[in-house]
Amino acid sequence: MNRTCSECKGKGYQVLSYKICEDCHGTGVKSQLNVKNHVKGISNQARERFELDEEQEVPCGTCKGTGEIEVRETCLECDGEGEINQCRKCGKRIKTGDYCPDCGEDKPMVYILPANAEVEDVELGRNYKGTISRVENYGVFVSLSKNLFGLLRISSPSKGKGDEIIVKVTDAKQRRGEMEITSSKVKDNYELVKVKRNIARTRIGDITNNSMGKTVRLVGEIIQIQQTSGPTIFTVSDETGTTWAAAFDQPGIRVYPHLDIENIVEVTGEVNLHSGKIQIESESIERLHGPESQEARQRINEALDKKAEPEITELLIESEILNRLQEPMRRAAKAIRRAVLDGRSILVRHHADADGICAGVAIEKAVVPLIKEFNNSSDAEWHFFKRAPSKAPFYELEDVVKDLSFALEDLERHGQKLPLLVLMDNGSTEEDILALMKVKIYNIEVVVVDHHYPGVVEDGKVAVDEYVDVHVNPYLVGGDSNITAGALAVELARMINPEVKDRLLHLPGIAAVGDHARSEEAEKYIEIAAEKGYDAEDLEKIASSIDFEAFYLRFMNGRGIIDTILGLGNREKHQKLVETLYKELHKRVEWQLKAAMPNLKTQKLENGVVFSVLDVEKYAHKFTFPAPGKTCGYVHDQLVQKYGEEIPIITLAYGPDFGVIRATDAVNEMFGFNLNTIISKLIVEIPEAGVDGGGHECAGSLKFVEGLSKEVLQRFAEKVVALKK
């Protein structure tokens, strides 16, 4: 009888002593020195901004916040297995069986067959415990299992229907399941032995509707445990697929409490249907140890790793930058596919604008069908996939707190593995680091697909790469932000699931127009959208409608509505909704411009730059669409229409503690203008102002303390004036 080792309490090791954690020197948190050493390549400004030079309230990843490290040794009592087999009677350790030779020899054995036992599971001459199913004048019928029975010819039986009785099997009839049985001499003082069926392993992928009613033996990994008001449901996965195994003892009581997710187990039971899905009504679920467990895990890992490899997919367009990004995109696709196969949920975080939403939806359309295919739960797509918009173009602390809370709750309440985090149109910048540091404390895998400026690139790496498992960004291979996150996501989605190719062809065009991308790649994607029936005007309307709807959706993903706007559902509804939204959007933009344009201050500087400023706090409507950032964009577009795109134009919309900047590509081409560089300089020059922000080279935001707004804005204006060709 396997029992949890009393020496190590099932851990497989014993703690000899404790020593001070060398990484945190016993504090339990990252020390000042350790943070500096760990966060490599971060600017001094970023250190100050994130207070990385001070002690962080982040637990040490090595000691998990305790300040101490366990000094362990393999448990000698159980040889590291966590379980030992003991004699039921005397407790002596034995290799197999339930009793040691000393205890077993004195007592006769009485065997109990599993419910689905067949003729081949019976040994002639053995005593078996059965149940009386029928009483006749000439004897009683005894059921040894659901499929096996025999007639015990006795007169005046002392027991009735439903009573247990011990009989001896003398012969078996293969065809009908009939046993020749006689009365057993065993009455009292016997030992019960449960018979384990000798069944060949069945692969989960081989179980079909034709398997109904058959008893199977599975070997796989537990990927989820759910406690219902009735049975405990174990989700088990092997190298071929996933299924459920139901185990029941008492209503609402957890069965096999020693089992946990990621355990390798052997499941024996009958194949049935539950809510239209195949389910195993388990007779037994046993955790495997040693070589058997290692062999199964290796078999599963190798098979899933091979299955996770994305299909080689040609890019939609010719691009040197995209060619260089194919390998990191392949790794990102593999990470996402492997998460699906591992039974992990996937959390997609994306910026709440047209580009970010196109990126998030592209991944959603690729992943959800795979979840449905590889997970037999009818509502798997809702449990194992989540798409959530982020207001900021970076991973905010508010977002990471929500994500970690929900992930840990799912782990605790639903026995669900920690998710794969996929960041779209954010995740690359220094502003993302603190949130990612918190994620990595829990060893959550992170994939980033972004096109924002990530900082200085050295040997193809940036600061955030220390906290990211796969990073896809054009800047890492010599590109820039004009290849949008939406375009990258669609190329990635086709690697994840080639079946979505035709549905998503127009999304990169929407993302390019929505993000005002100017590049050969953007033009090629716009041409592809045109081939699908979306001209430049259509793309602009869709992108604007997405931004408009996103303003009111706030933190909701708007799954159905967004699909309609993007043309991923009914085409007629798509056209009606876009026209309705665009008409209303246009009215609100005109309303905002009527308030803003007369108060816009514009001057042409000596260097040729047309520089405009607008106080949106005083001269724009608040708490409505368009918000300050979008208002700046629409004002800037008016100026571009007036002066032309070839003219260097910079527009600044500001409030009490923020500024939003838009610039034409001509400013970057003629003067090397980069908003991120300017913000970095302001951080150094005015440290007391708490300057923060960033974005693309020619579009982004600026944040500062309200009391020093005049000085920050003046310094920014001075740098615009100082621009030289």
HELIX and SHEET records of a PDB file:
HELIX    1   1 GLN A   32  HIS A   38  1                                   7    
HELIX    2   2 ASN A   44  ARG A   49  1                                   6    
HELIX    3   3 PRO A  101  GLY A  104  1                                   4    
HELIX    4   4 VAL A  119  ASP A  121  5                                   3    
HELIX    5   5 ILE A  204  ASP A  206  5                                   3    
HELIX    6   6 ASN A  209  SER A  211  5                                   3    
HELIX    7   7 GLY A  290  ALA A  308  1                                  19    
HELIX    8   8 GLU A  320  LEU A  341  1                                  22    
HELIX    9   9 ALA A  354  PHE A  374  1                                  21    
HELIX   10  10 ALA A  380  PHE A  384  1                                   5    
HELIX   11  11 LEU A  397  HIS A  414  1                                  18    
HELIX   12  12 GLU A  430  ASP A  432  5                                   3    
HELIX   13  13 ILE A  433  ILE A  441  1                                   9    
HELIX   14  14 ALA A  463  TYR A  467  5                                   5    
HELIX   15  15 PRO A  474  VAL A  477  5                                   4    
HELIX   16  16 ALA A  485  ILE A  496  1                                  12    
HELIX   17  17 PRO A  498  ARG A  503  5                                   6    
HELIX   18  18 LEU A  507  GLY A  514  1                                   8    
HELIX   19  19 GLU A  520  GLU A  531  1                                  12    
HELIX   20  20 ALA A  536  LEU A  553  1                                  18    
HELIX   21  21 ARG A  559  ILE A  565  1                                   7    
HELIX   22  22 ARG A  571  ALA A  596  1                                  26    
HELIX   23  23 MET A  597  ASN A  599  5                                   3    
HELIX   24  24 VAL A  616  TYR A  619  1                                   4    
HELIX   25  25 PRO A  628  TYR A  643  1                                  16    
HELIX   26  26 ASP A  665  PHE A  671  1                                   7    
HELIX   27  27 LEU A  675  GLU A  685  1                                  11    
HELIX   28  28 PRO A  687  ALA A  689  5                                   3    
HELIX   29  29 GLU A  706  LEU A  708  5                                   3    
HELIX   30  30 SER A  709  VAL A  721  1                                  13    
SHEET    1   A 2 ASN A   2  THR A   4  0                                        
SHEET    2   A 2 GLU A  83  ASN A  85 -1                                        
SHEET    1   B 2 TYR A  13  ILE A  20  0                                        
SHEET    2   B 2 GLU A  68  THR A  74 -1                                        
SHEET    1   C 7 GLU A 191  LYS A 194  0                                        
SHEET    2   C 7 MET A 109  ILE A 112  1                                        
SHEET    3   C 7 ASN A 127  GLU A 136  1                                        
SHEET    4   C 7 GLY A 139  SER A 143 -1                                        
SHEET    5   C 7 PHE A 149  LEU A 152 -1                                        
SHEET    6   C 7 GLU A 178  SER A 183  1                                        
SHEET    7   C 7 GLU A 164  LYS A 173 -1                                        
SHEET    1   D 6 THR A 215  GLN A 227  0                                        
SHEET    2   D 6 THR A 232  SER A 237 -1                                        
SHEET    3   D 6 THR A 242  ALA A 247 -1                                        
SHEET    4   D 6 LYS A 277  ARG A 287  1                                        
SHEET    5   D 6 ILE A 264  HIS A 274 -1                                        
SHEET    6   D 6 THR A 215  GLN A 227 -1                                        
SHEET    1   E 5 PHE A 385  SER A 390  0                                        
SHEET    2   E 5 ILE A 346  HIS A 351  1                                        
SHEET    3   E 5 LEU A 420  MET A 424  1                                        
SHEET    4   E 5 VAL A 446  VAL A 449  1                                        
SHEET    5   E 5 VAL A 470  VAL A 472  1                                        
SHEET    1   F 6 LYS A 601  LYS A 604  0                                        
SHEET    2   F 6 VAL A 610  ASP A 615 -1                                        
SHEET    3   F 6 ILE A 649  TYR A 654  1                                        
SHEET    4   F 6 PHE A 658  ALA A 663 -1                                        
SHEET    5   F 6 ALA A 699  LYS A 703 -1                                        
SHEET    6   F 6 ASP A 692  GLY A 695 -1                                        
END                                                                             
